[in-house]
Amino acid sequence: MKMEKRPEYEIEGTVFKVDVARQVLTEKENPENEISFLEMRDLETHYTLQYSRKDKNLPSSFNDESVTTVIVPRLKDLDPEGMKIAYGCTYRDLEHLSDFEIVIDQRVIARRMNGLLPKIDIAGRLLFVDLRMGYLRPENDFSRPGMSLKVLDSVGESVNQDNAYRIAYNPKTFEIVMLDWDNLTEIPKDEIVVEIPAPHALDPIRWADIHGFDYKQIAREHPPQELYTAKIIPWSDTPIKEVIAENLKRLQKQSQETESPKLRKRGRRIK
């Protein structure tokens, strides 16, 4: 299969390959060095980037004297053909739309702006993402408040660079479960582990509005969807087996220490 030849762009003497699908610049001579367009400032007509000549990337320290502001063309200007393939846009789109309008589905943006709440499927149950109320609330069951985002934040284990929370969840009672990890001796039978996107990833439009951010910046990092699905994580992909083994070992040791004095007393009586 013929390898796709990507366009190149030079920054301060270093050549980068343009990857519009991933929205990154990759150094030609060092593919591990990447610069994300999400870390640049989008001025719609072009991007600006604080570039370290030393690091050939964003500066890794505040006292980097080699830092300079560089201008980077729009993705649609760097690789129009790649944009058509990656995002299904037309030549007319390339002429009239910004990178943001091409990359992010504007129909989803418009429906969200008109009040349509995103939904998330958690183990077969649909919940509305309601950041204003602070809950993931059931779609067809108003007798239950749903899942508190504050509880999710305080109980959930942050994963994926804090873009998601991992929790124990009971799909029968629809509740977050706080496991007693110190005394766990078997894998829970009624609970599963689910991974739920963080609020800023579930509803970037509303989250940006609440916290005073530009929604385009947040939506670019977390493209909005109308339906999310919580990822179910097998217990085998968690450290639960190691935790249980440690707990059983500790309990066995405690049991032996409790029985030892009795055995010694019996020995003295025999003598």
C-alpha positions in Angstrom: 0.0 0.0 0.0 1.3 3.4 -1.0 2.2 5.6 2.0 0.4 8.9 2.1 2.7 11.8 1.7 1.8 14.5 4.2 2.4 18.2 3.6 5.3 19.8 5.6 5.6 23.1 7.4 8.9 24.7 8.6 9.1 26.5 12.0 12.3 28.3 12.8 14.4 25.9 10.7 12.7 22.7 11.8 10.5 20.8 9.4 7.2 19.4 10.7 4.7 17.1 8.9 1.1 18.1 9.0 -1.4 15.6 10.4 -4.9 17.1 10.0 -6.8 14.1 11.3 -5.0 14.2 14.6 -4.5 18.0 14.5 -0.8 17.9 15.2 2.5 18.8 13.7 5.1 16.0 13.9 8.8 16.8 13.6 10.1 15.1 10.4 13.4 14.0 11.9 12.0 13.2 15.4 8.4 11.7 15.1 8.1 11.6 18.8 8.1 15.3 19.0 4.6 16.6 18.3 2.9 20.0 18.6 -0.9 19.9 19.0 -3.0 22.6 17.3 -5.1 22.5 20.5 -2.2 24.1 22.3 -2.1 27.0 19.9 -4.2 30.1 19.9 -6.8 29.9 17.1 -7.3 33.4 15.6 -9.5 31.9 12.8 -7.3 33.4 10.1 -4.2 31.7 11.5 -2.8 30.2 14.7 -0.1 31.6 17.0 2.3 29.5 19.0 4.7 30.2 21.8 7.6 28.2 20.3 10.9 27.2 22.0 13.8 27.0 19.5 15.6 24.9 22.1 12.8 22.4 22.7 11.4 22.6 19.2 8.0 22.7 20.9 6.2 24.6 23.5 8.6 25.8 26.2 9.3 23.4 28.9 10.4 26.1 31.4 9.5 29.7 32.1 13.1 31.0 31.8 13.6 29.7 28.2 15.2 32.6 26.4 14.8 30.9 23.0 11.0 31.3 23.1 9.4 33.3 20.2 5.9 33.7 18.9 5.3 32.1 15.5 2.4 32.1 13.1 1.1 28.8 11.9 -1.4 28.6 9.0 -4.8 27.1 9.3 -5.2 23.4 8.9 -7.4 23.9 5.8 -4.6 25.9 4.3 -1.8 23.5 5.2 -3.6 20.4 3.8 -6.9 21.1 2.1 -7.1 17.6 0.5 -6.4 16.0 3.9 -9.2 18.1 5.5 -11.6 16.8 2.8 -10.7 13.2 3.6 -10.6 13.5 7.4 -13.7 15.6 7.9 -15.8 15.1 4.7 -15.8 18.8 3.8 -16.1 20.3 0.3 -14.1 22.9 -1.5 -16.9 25.4 -0.7 -16.5 24.5 3.0 -12.7 25.1 2.8 -13.4 28.5 1.2 -16.0 29.7 3.6 -15.6 27.8 7.0 -13.0 28.1 9.7 -11.0 25.1 11.0 -13.3 25.0 14.0 -16.5 24.9 11.8 -15.0 22.1 9.7 -13.5 20.0 12.5 -16.5 20.2 14.9 -20.0 19.2 13.9 -21.9 22.5 13.9 -25.3 20.7 13.9 -24.5 19.3 17.4 -23.4 22.8 18.5 -26.6 24.4 17.3 -28.8 21.8 19.0 -26.9 22.2 22.2 -27.2 26.0 22.0 -31.0 25.5 21.6 -31.2 23.6 24.9 -30.8 19.9 23.9 -29.0 18.2 26.8 -26.4 15.5 26.0 -27.2 12.0 27.2 -25.0 9.2 28.6 -25.6 5.5 28.5 -24.4 3.9 31.7 -24.7 0.1 31.6 -27.9 0.3 29.5 -29.5 3.2 31.4 -29.8 6.6 29.7 -29.2 9.7 31.8 -29.3 13.4 30.9 -26.1 15.4 31.4 -27.4 18.4 33.4 -24.5 20.5 34.6 -26.8 23.3 35.7 -28.4 20.9 38.3 -25.1 19.1 38.9 -26.5 15.7 38.1 -26.6 12.9 35.6 -30.3 12.5 35.9 -32.5 9.6 34.6 -34.2 10.1 31.3 -37.6 8.6 32.2 -37.5 8.4 36.0 -38.0 11.7 37.8 -38.5 10.0 41.1 -34.7 9.6 41.5 -32.3 12.6 41.5 -29.7 10.6 39.5 -25.9 10.6 39.9 -24.4 13.7 41.7 -21.4 15.1 39.8 -20.0 16.3 43.1 -20.0 12.8 44.4 -18.6 11.5 41.2 -15.8 14.0 41.5 -15.0 13.2 45.1 -15.3 9.4 44.8 -14.2 8.7 41.3 -10.7 7.8 40.4 -9.4 10.3 37.8 -8.1 8.7 34.6 -7.1 9.6 31.1 -5.4 12.8 32.3 -8.4 13.7 34.4 -10.8 13.6 31.4 -12.8 10.7 33.0 -13.7 9.1 36.3 -13.6 5.4 37.1 -16.2 4.3 39.7 -17.8 1.1 41.2 -21.4 1.1 40.1 -24.5 -1.0 40.9 -26.5 -1.3 37.7 -29.6 -2.6 39.6 -29.8 0.3 42.1 -28.2 2.9 39.7 -25.9 4.1 42.4 -22.2 4.8 42.9 -20.8 2.3 45.4 -18.1 3.1 47.8 -16.2 -0.1 48.3 -14.4 -0.9 51.5 -11.1 -1.7 49.9 -9.4 -2.3 53.2 -11.7 -5.2 54.0 -12.5 -6.5 50.5 -12.0 -10.3 50.3 -13.8 -11.2 47.1 -14.7 -9.5 43.8 -18.1 -7.8 44.2 -20.9 -9.7 42.5 -23.4 -6.8 42.1 -21.1 -4.0 41.2 -19.3 -3.2 37.9 -16.6 -0.7 37.1 -17.5 2.1 34.7 -15.6 5.0 33.3 -17.5 8.2 32.9 -16.2 11.3 31.1 -15.6 14.3 33.3 -18.2 17.2 33.1 -16.0 19.3 30.8 -15.9 16.4 28.3 -19.5 15.5 28.7 -20.9 19.0 28.0 -18.1 21.3 26.9 -20.6 24.0 25.8 -22.3 24.4 29.1 -19.1 23.8 31.1 -17.4 26.6 29.3 -20.4 28.9 29.9 -20.4 28.1 33.7 -16.6 28.7 34.1 -16.2 31.6 31.7 -14.2 30.0 29.0 -14.5 30.3 25.2 -16.7 27.3 24.3 -14.8 26.9 21.0 -11.6 26.2 22.8 -13.2 23.5 25.1 -15.2 22.0 22.3 -12.1 21.8 20.1 -10.4 19.7 22.8 -13.6 17.7 23.6 -15.8 17.5 20.5 -19.4 17.6 21.8 -21.7 14.6 21.2 -25.3 14.1 21.8 -24.9 10.6 23.2 -22.0 9.2 25.2 -21.5 5.6 26.4 -19.8 4.9 29.7 -17.0 2.4 29.3 -17.4 -0.8 31.3 -14.0 -1.8 32.7 -13.5 -5.6 33.6 -12.5 -6.2 37.2 -9.5 -8.0 35.8 -8.2 -4.6 34.5 -8.2 -3.1 38.0 -5.9 -3.9 40.9 -8.7 -5.6 42.8 -7.0 -9.1 42.8 -3.9 -7.7 44.3 -5.9 -5.8 46.9 -7.9 -8.9 47.9 -4.7 -11.0 48.1 -3.1 -8.4 50.5 -6.3 -8.3 52.6 -6.5 -12.1 52.9 -2.8 -12.2 53.8 -3.3 -9.6 56.5 -6.4 -11.2 57.9 -4.6 -14.6 58.0 -1.7 -13.1 59.9 -4.1 -11.4 62.3 -5.9 -14.7 62.9 -2.6 -16.5 63.6 -1.5 -13.8 66.0 -4.8 -14.2 67.9 -4.5 -18.0 68.1 -0.8 -18.1 69.1 -1.2 -17.1 72.8 -3.9 -19.8 73.2 -1.6 -22.5 71.8 1.3 -21.4 74.1 -1.0 -21.7 77.2 -2.1 -25.2 76.2 1.6 -26.1 75.9 2.4 -25.0 79.4 -0.5 -26.9 80.8 0.7 -30.2 79.2 4.1 -29.7 80.8 
